[in-house]
């Protein structure tokens, strides 16, 4: 009896795997809404606040950025799509070990920065030198790093600021500013964390340009389609209408006027004159008979 009961209980248990559905995880619009991954769940509410890490090489197809990993957090779910927000980034450990050597100093910093659209980010940069430096020199370099990061965050939105960090523009600006105070070998921002998402809605200039280009392309395609339709209609009308035989114009009969024959007579007279002259000359040369 116990075995029969266990079998009936096993049949009543639902298969949770069949109850689950696949959802596409999409990147934010700053990364062109690329599909990052696919996940399974039986309840879409369970997907909220999930974090996924992706290499920047997979998003941009640039092998030079394979050492950067980006983290996205799921913010909302619609139908079978899970939309995400930028949560932070970090560099791989093997890439960081390559830049650190003996008898060199590493300068680190942690700064909380607010962007133009009200987002709060925690930025962690570091710099390396060719030789060991004093604590006073490290302090000067940290102040320069803090100033450049704060200035770039104030003038840009969160998406623009993140792109500048990933492209290395912020690191190059820190390098230029630190070079005046103390020669630094290399500057990298190895980690960022999003403490709070943006509160002010500011449209990015790049997104506006993309939208304008798309609208212009749509208009051009519509114009081309209209022109093609008109040409097709004209060709159809030409084919439908029967062709009339073109009447050839009647040839005009032009009578050639006979030229006067006075010139021929003159030629004959000139020939006769020449012959008479020759005869006279021959007659003079003959001696007279006695």
C-alpha positions in Angstrom: 0.0 0.0 0.0 2.9 2.4 0.8 4.3 2.0 -2.7 1.0 2.7 -4.4 0.6 5.9 -2.3 4.1 7.1 -3.2 3.3 6.7 -6.9 0.1 8.6 -6.8 1.9 11.4 -4.8 4.6 11.6 -7.5 2.0 12.0 -10.2 0.4 14.9 -8.4 3.6 16.8 -8.2 3.9 19.3 -11.1 6.9 19.5 -13.3 8.4 22.9 -12.5 10.6 22.8 -15.6 7.7 22.7 -18.0 6.0 25.6 -16.1 9.0 27.9 -16.8 9.3 30.2 -19.8 12.2 31.8 -21.6 12.9 35.5 -21.4 15.3 37.7 -23.4 17.5 40.0 -21.4 18.1 43.2 -23.3 20.8 45.9 -22.7 19.8 49.5 -22.1 19.3 51.9 -25.0 22.9 53.3 -24.5 24.1 49.9 -25.8 21.6 49.7 -28.6 19.2 47.2 -26.8 21.4 44.2 -27.7 20.3 40.8 -26.3 22.6 39.9 -23.5 21.3 36.5 -22.4 18.3 34.2 -22.0 16.8 33.2 -18.7 14.1 30.8 -17.4 11.5 31.5 -14.8 8.0 30.6 -13.9 7.2 34.0 -12.5 8.4 37.2 -14.3 8.6 39.1 -10.9 11.5 36.8 -9.9 13.6 38.4 -12.7 13.6 41.8 -11.1 16.9 43.0 -9.7 18.8 40.1 -11.2 22.3 41.0 -12.3 24.1 39.7 -15.4 27.7 40.2 -16.4 28.8 40.5 -20.0 32.1 41.2 -21.6 32.3 44.4 -23.6 33.8 42.4 -26.5 30.4 40.6 -26.9 28.6 43.9 -27.2 31.0 45.8 -29.5 32.8 42.9 -31.3 36.1 44.6 -30.4 38.7 42.1 -29.0 40.8 44.9 -27.5 38.0 45.4 -24.8 37.7 41.8 -23.7 39.2 42.6 -20.3 36.1 44.8 -19.4 33.1 43.2 -17.9 29.8 45.1 -17.6 27.0 44.4 -15.1 23.3 45.0 -15.9 20.4 44.8 -13.5 16.9 43.9 -14.6 14.5 46.8 -14.0 11.2 45.7 -15.7 9.7 42.8 -17.7 7.3 43.1 -20.6 5.9 40.0 -22.4 9.1 37.9 -23.1 11.6 40.8 -22.8 13.5 41.8 -19.6 14.9 45.3 -19.8 18.0 46.2 -17.8 19.9 49.2 -16.4 23.6 49.8 -16.1 24.8 48.6 -12.7 28.6 49.0 -13.0 31.8 47.6 -14.5 35.1 46.1 -13.5 38.4 45.0 -15.1 39.6 41.4 -15.0 42.2 40.4 -12.4 44.7 39.1 -14.9 44.7 42.5 -16.7 45.3 44.3 -13.4 48.2 42.0 -12.5 50.0 42.8 -15.7 50.2 46.5 -14.9 51.6 46.1 -11.4 55.3 45.4 -10.9 57.9 45.5 -8.1 59.6 48.7 -7.0 56.7 50.7 -8.4 53.9 52.5 -6.6 50.2 52.1 -7.1 47.9 55.0 -6.3 44.2 54.2 -5.7 41.1 56.3 -5.0 37.4 56.0 -4.3 35.1 58.9 -5.3 31.3 59.4 -5.2 30.2 61.5 -8.2 26.9 62.9 -9.3 26.2 63.3 -13.0 24.2 66.0 -14.9 21.0 63.9 -14.8 21.1 63.2 -11.0 22.7 59.8 -11.0 25.2 58.9 -8.2 28.2 56.7 -9.2 31.1 55.4 -7.2 34.3 55.5 -9.3 37.5 53.7 -8.4 40.6 54.7 -10.4 44.2 53.8 -10.0 47.5 55.0 -11.4 51.0 53.4 -11.6 54.4 55.0 -11.7 57.9 53.9 -12.9 59.4 54.1 -9.4 58.3 54.5 -5.7 57.0 57.9 -4.7 56.4 59.7 -1.4 53.0 60.1 0.3 52.9 63.8 -0.4 53.2 63.1 -4.2 50.5 60.4 -3.9 48.2 63.0 -2.3 48.7 65.4 -5.2 47.9 62.7 -7.8 44.7 61.7 -5.9 43.5 65.3 -5.8 44.0 65.6 -9.6 42.2 62.4 -10.2 39.2 63.5 -8.0 39.0 66.9 -9.8 39.0 65.5 -13.3 36.4 62.8 -12.5 34.0 65.3 -10.8 34.3 67.8 -13.7 33.6 65.2 -16.4 30.6 63.9 -14.4 29.0 67.3 -14.0 29.1 68.1 -17.7 27.7 64.6 -18.9 24.8 62.4 -18.3 25.2 58.9 -16.8 25.3 57.2 -20.2 27.8 59.6 -21.7 30.0 59.5 -18.6 30.0 55.6 -18.7 30.9 55.6 -22.4 33.8 58.0 -21.7 35.1 55.7 -18.9 34.8 52.6 -21.1 36.5 54.3 -24.1 39.4 55.5 -21.9 38.8 59.2 -22.3 38.5 59.9 -18.5 41.8 58.0 -17.9 43.6 60.0 -20.6 42.3 63.3 -19.1 43.6 62.2 -15.7 47.0 61.3 -17.2 47.3 64.7 -18.8 46.5 66.6 -15.6 48.8 64.4 -13.5 51.7 64.8 -15.9 52.1 68.4 -14.9 52.4 67.5 -11.2 54.2 64.1 -11.4 54.9 61.9 -14.4 52.4 58.9 -14.2 52.9 55.8 -16.3 49.3 54.6 -16.7 45.8 55.5 -15.4 42.8 53.1 -15.4 39.3 53.2 -13.9 39.1 49.6 -12.7 35.6 49.6 -11.1 32.4 51.6 -11.1 29.2 51.1 -9.1 25.8 52.8 -9.6 24.5 53.9 -6.2 21.3 55.6 -7.5 19.8 55.8 -11.0 19.2 59.2 -12.7 16.3 61.3 -11.5 16.2 64.0 -14.2 15.1 63.1 -17.7 17.7 64.5 -20.2 17.8 63.2 -23.7 21.2 62.4 -25.0 22.5 64.3 -28.0 23.7 61.1 -29.7 20.3 59.5 -29.3 18.6 62.5 -30.9 21.0 62.4 -33.8 20.2 58.7 -34.3 16.5 59.3 -34.2 16.8 62.2 -36.7 18.8 60.0 -39.1 16.3 57.2 -38.8 13.4 59.6 -39.7 15.4 61.0 -42.7 16.1 57.5 -43.9 12.4 56.5 -43.6 11.4 59.6 -45.6 14.0 58.9 -48.4 12.8 55.3 -48.7 9.2 56.5 -49.0 10.2 58.9 -51.7 12.0 56.2 -53.6 9.1 53.8 -53.3 6.7 56.5 -54.6 8.9 57.1 -57.6 9.1 53.4 -58.4 5.3 53.1 -58.2 4.8 56.0 -60.6 7.3 54.6 -63.1 5.6 51.2 -62.9 2.2 52.7 -63.5 3.4 54.6 -66.5 4.9 51.5 -68.0 1.7 49.6 -67.4 -0.3 52.3 -69.1 2.0 52.2 -72.1 1.7 48.5 -72.4 -2.1 48.6 -72.2 -2.6 51.3 -74.9 -2.3 49.9 -78.5 0.5 51.4 -80.5 -0.6 53.4 -83.5 1.3 53.1 -86.8 3.3 56.1 -87.3 2.5 57.7 -90.7 5.6 58.5 -92.6 5.8 62.0 -94.1 5.4 62.2 -97.9 8.6 62.7 -99.7 8.9 66.0 -101.3 9.7 65.9 -105.1 12.3 68.6 -105.7 12.9 69.3 -109.4 16.5 69.9 -110.2 17.1 73.0 -112.3 19.2 72.5 -115.5 22.3 74.5 -115.4 23.1 76.8 -118.4 25.3 75.4 -121.1 27.2 78.6 -121.8 30.3 77.4 -120.0 30.6 74.4 -122.3 30.5 76.6 -125.4 33.2 78.8 -123.9 35.4 75.8 -123.3 35.0 74.8 -127.0 35.8 78.2 -128.2 39.0 78.4 -126.1 40.1 75.1 -127.5 39.5 76.3 -131.1 41.5 79.4 -130.4 44.5 77.4 -129.1 44.4 75.2 -132.2 44.4 78.1 -134.5 47.4 79.7 -132.7 49.3 76.5 -133.0 48.6 76.3 -136.8 49.9 79.8 -137.3 53.1 79.2 -135.5 53.8 76.1 -137.6 53.1 78.0 -140.8 55.6 80.7 -140.0 58.4 78.3 -139.5 58.1 76.6 -143.0 60.3 78.3 -145.6 58.7 79.7 -148.7 59.1 77.9 -152.0 60.8 79.7 -154.9 
